Amino acid sequence: MKQIGAGPETLGTQAEDEAALHAREICRRVSAEGWAGVFREYPRELTLAIFWGENPMAFTYTTLYTAPDHPARPKPPLPLLPPPCPQRPTVTLAIVETEALCRRALAEWVRGLPGFVCRGLFSTGAEALLALKRSSVDLVLVNRQLAGLPADEFVRTLRDGSPRVPALGYRVYDSSDELFVSQPRVSGGYFFRRRPPQDLLEPIRDVWNHDPPAPAEWHAHIHAYFQRLFLSQAGSGDSSARPSLTPREQEILGCLGRGIPDKEIACTLEISAWTVHTHLKRIYEKLGVHSRAEAILKFLQG
């Protein structure tokens, strides 16, 4: 089930009968029009993940909501841009995103980012490259699953024409659980960090110091950010207070962290899928969580 945003006009109401009516109406619309029609009417919950490293895989992620058009309803005023920091230049960025509702949600997210301003929204990589030849920006955010021109080819072409303009890859997921199965078998491990929307670009905060950062400075800044997190986690907390998992439960949790599906876990450990599910239930109970994403995050960061 895709995530429909909570709110007084959808499933977020406290009145159970009203929520049930909304749920039945959504199911009817999905059957009649498909998800595309529903998303034009109801807010959609998205997980936005920014990729900072490939191996080990490191990214920050947050939750956003789309804002469908309702012509008959008054639109709320757009949030004001935060005042620029006098000690830090405003960073201009462009977004390359195929899906219109996601593109709008990303633009609204940028409006709440201190020190950043969106100067271009593009539906294709070719459109973005043509526009950026005429008017450059400081940063480009590009969907790693870009339609048309592949994202890696887009980044190479952008780098050839504008070597000092970094490109950050991102992906949009229907739920945070998909983060853990979309990048399987990364040998160097994973580092997932949930952040509030306004802090999603935290790893590159202050990297612009009146002049565009050189590639080496850019990568060093990101590396230092995650290195500080690793060191602070290694030196904090009482490991004896962490929930006690059996060796088998730790094996299964490790498989989850590598994005291995239940059936493959069962084959790898030579146990039944039913036994895997039983272990997962016990892991959730011990960690006090309700999903794979929560279990991995709590155990690795606990």
C-alpha positions in Angstrom: 0.0 0.0 0.0 1.4 3.4 -1.0 1.6 6.0 1.7 -1.3 8.6 1.5 -0.4 11.6 3.6 -2.1 12.1 6.9 -4.2 15.2 7.5 -7.6 16.4 8.5 -8.8 15.9 4.9 -7.6 12.3 4.6 -6.8 9.3 6.8 -5.3 11.5 9.6 -8.7 12.3 11.1 -9.3 11.2 14.6 -12.9 10.2 13.7 -12.8 6.5 12.8 -16.0 6.5 10.7 -14.8 9.5 8.7 -11.4 7.9 8.1 -13.0 4.6 7.0 -15.1 6.6 4.4 -11.9 8.2 3.1 -10.2 4.9 2.9 -13.0 3.3 0.9 -13.1 6.3 -1.4 -9.3 6.0 -2.0 -9.6 2.3 -2.8 -12.5 3.0 -5.2 -10.4 5.7 -6.9 -7.4 3.4 -7.2 -9.5 0.7 -8.8 -11.1 3.2 -11.2 -8.1 5.5 -12.1 -5.0 3.9 -10.7 -2.6 5.6 -8.3 -1.8 8.5 -10.6 -5.4 9.7 -10.3 -5.4 9.4 -6.5 -2.1 11.3 -6.2 -3.6 14.2 -8.0 -6.3 14.5 -5.3 -4.6 13.4 -2.0 -1.2 14.2 -0.4 1.3 11.5 -0.8 4.0 10.6 1.8 7.5 10.3 0.3 10.9 9.4 1.7 13.6 11.5 0.2 17.2 10.1 0.4 20.3 12.1 -0.5 23.3 9.8 -1.4 26.7 11.0 -0.1 28.8 7.9 -0.7 28.6 4.6 -2.6 30.8 2.1 -0.7 30.2 2.4 2.2 26.8 3.6 1.3 26.0 6.8 3.2 22.9 8.9 3.0 20.6 11.2 4.9 16.8 10.9 4.5 13.6 12.5 5.5 9.9 12.5 5.0 8.1 14.9 2.6 4.5 15.3 1.4 3.2 16.2 -2.0 0.7 19.0 -2.3 -1.9 18.2 -5.0 -3.9 21.0 -6.6 -7.4 21.6 -5.3 -8.8 24.4 -7.5 -12.0 24.8 -5.4 -10.0 25.1 -2.1 -7.9 28.1 -1.1 -4.2 27.4 -1.2 -2.3 28.2 2.0 0.4 30.9 1.7 3.8 29.6 0.7 6.4 29.7 3.5 8.8 32.6 3.5 12.4 32.1 2.7 14.6 32.4 5.8 16.7 35.5 5.9 20.2 35.0 4.4 23.0 34.5 6.9 25.5 37.5 6.5 28.5 35.2 7.1 27.4 32.6 4.5 26.5 33.1 0.9 23.2 31.9 -0.5 23.7 28.6 -2.5 21.6 28.4 -5.7 20.5 24.9 -6.8 18.6 23.2 -9.6 16.5 20.1 -9.3 16.1 17.4 -12.0 13.0 15.3 -11.3 10.7 13.6 -13.8 7.5 13.3 -11.7 5.7 16.6 -11.4 4.3 16.2 -7.9 7.7 15.1 -6.6 9.3 18.0 -8.3 6.9 20.4 -6.6 7.4 18.8 -3.2 11.2 19.1 -3.6 10.8 22.8 -4.5 8.8 23.5 -1.4 11.4 21.6 0.7 14.2 23.8 -0.7 12.2 26.9 0.3 12.6 25.8 3.9 16.4 25.2 3.7 18.5 27.9 5.4 21.1 29.3 3.0 19.7 27.6 -0.1 17.4 28.8 -2.9 16.0 26.9 -5.9 16.8 28.5 -9.3 15.6 25.8 -11.6 13.2 22.9 -11.9 13.6 20.5 -14.8 11.8 17.3 -15.8 14.6 15.9 -17.9 18.4 15.8 -17.8 18.6 17.2 -21.4 16.4 20.2 -20.5 18.5 20.9 -17.4 21.9 20.7 -19.3 20.6 23.1 -21.9 19.4 25.6 -19.3 22.5 25.4 -17.2 24.6 26.3 -20.2 22.9 29.7 -20.1 22.6 30.2 -16.4 24.8 28.2 -13.9 23.9 27.3 -10.3 26.0 26.2 -7.4 24.5 22.7 -6.9 22.4 20.3 -8.9 20.1 17.7 -7.3 19.3 14.8 -9.7 17.1 11.8 -9.3 19.3 8.6 -9.6 16.4 7.0 -11.6 16.1 9.8 -14.1 14.0 9.1 -17.1 15.5 9.7 -20.6 19.1 10.7 -20.1 20.6 8.3 -17.4 21.6 10.1 -14.2 25.3 9.0 -14.5 25.5 10.3 -18.0 23.9 13.5 -16.9 26.5 14.0 -14.2 29.4 13.3 -16.5 28.1 15.8 -19.1 27.5 18.4 -16.4 31.0 17.8 -15.0 32.6 18.3 -18.5 30.8 21.6 -18.9 30.8 22.9 -15.3 33.6 21.1 -13.3 33.0 23.3 -10.2 29.3 22.5 -10.0 28.7 19.4 -7.9 25.8 17.1 -8.5 24.1 15.2 -5.7 22.1 12.1 -6.5 18.9 11.3 -4.6 16.0 8.9 -4.8 12.4 9.1 -3.8 10.8 6.1 -2.1 7.2 5.3 -1.0 8.4 4.3 2.4 11.7 4.3 4.5 11.7 0.5 4.5 12.6 0.6 0.8 15.9 2.2 1.7 17.1 -1.1 3.0 16.3 -3.3 0.0 17.0 -0.9 -2.8 20.9 -1.1 -2.5 21.7 -4.7 -1.7 25.0 -6.2 -1.0 27.2 -3.1 -0.5 30.4 -4.6 0.8 31.5 -1.6 2.8 28.3 -1.4 4.8 25.6 1.3 5.2 25.1 4.5 7.2 21.5 5.8 7.2 20.7 9.0 9.1 17.2 10.4 9.4 17.2 14.2 9.5 14.5 16.8 9.7 13.8 18.2 6.2 15.7 21.5 6.9 18.8 19.5 7.9 18.9 17.0 5.1 21.8 18.8 3.4 23.7 19.1 6.7 26.9 17.3 5.4 27.6 20.2 3.0 26.5 23.0 5.3 29.2 25.8 5.3 31.2 24.2 2.4 30.6 27.3 0.3 32.8 30.1 1.6 32.1 32.8 -1.0 33.8 30.7 -3.7 32.6 27.4 -5.1 34.3 24.5 -3.3 36.9 22.5 -5.2 36.1 18.8 -5.7 38.7 17.8 -3.2 37.3 20.2 -0.6 33.7 19.0 -1.3 34.6 15.3 -0.7 36.7 16.1 2.4 33.9 18.1 3.9 31.4 15.2 3.5 34.0 12.6 4.7 34.6 14.7 7.8 30.9 15.0 8.6 30.4 11.2 8.6 33.7 10.6 10.3 32.5 12.8 13.2 29.3 10.8 13.4 31.1 7.4 13.5 33.5 8.7 16.2 30.7 10.2 18.4 28.7 7.0 18.2 31.7 4.8 19.0 32.5 6.8 22.1 29.0 7.3 23.4 26.4 5.1 25.1 26.7 2.0 27.3 26.9 -1.1 25.1 25.7 -3.3 28.0 22.4 -1.4 27.9 21.7 -2.4 24.3 19.0 -5.1 23.8 20.5 -8.6 23.9 20.0 -10.4 20.6 21.0 -14.0 20.0 23.7 -14.9 17.5 21.0 -16.0 15.1 19.0 -12.8 15.5 22.2 -10.8 14.9 22.8 -12.8 11.7 19.3 -12.1 10.4 19.6 -8.4 11.3 22.9 -8.3 9.4 21.2 -9.8 6.4 18.5 -7.1 6.6 21.1 -4.4 6.7 22.5 -5.8 3.4 19.1 -5.6 1.8 18.7 -9.4 1.5 15.0 -10.5 1.1 13.4 -13.0 3.6 13.6 -16.0 1.2 17.3 -15.5 0.5 18.0 -15.1 4.2 16.3 -18.5 4.7 18.4 -20.1 2.0 21.6 -18.5 3.2 21.1 -19.6 6.8 19.5 -23.0 5.8 16.3 -22.3 7.7 12.7 -22.0 6.7 11.1 -18.6 5.8 8.7 -19.2 8.7 11.6 -19.4 11.1 13.0 -16.2 9.6 9.6 -14.5 10.3 9.6 -15.8 13.9 13.1 -14.4 14.5 12.1 -11.1 13.0 9.1 -10.9 15.4 11.4 -11.4 18.3 13.9 -8.9 17.1 11.1 -6.3 16.7 9.9 -7.0 20.3 13.4 -6.8 21.8 14.2 -3.5 20.0 10.7 -2.0 20.5 10.2 -1.3 16.8 7.7 -2.2 14.1 9.6 -2.3 10.8 12.9 -3.4 9.3 14.1 0.2 8.9 13.5 1.0 12.6 15.2 -2.3 13.7 18.4 -1.7 11.7 18.7 1.9 12.7 18.0 1.3 16.4 20.5 -1.6 16.6 23.3 0.2 14.7 22.8 3.5 16.4 21.7 2.3 19.8 
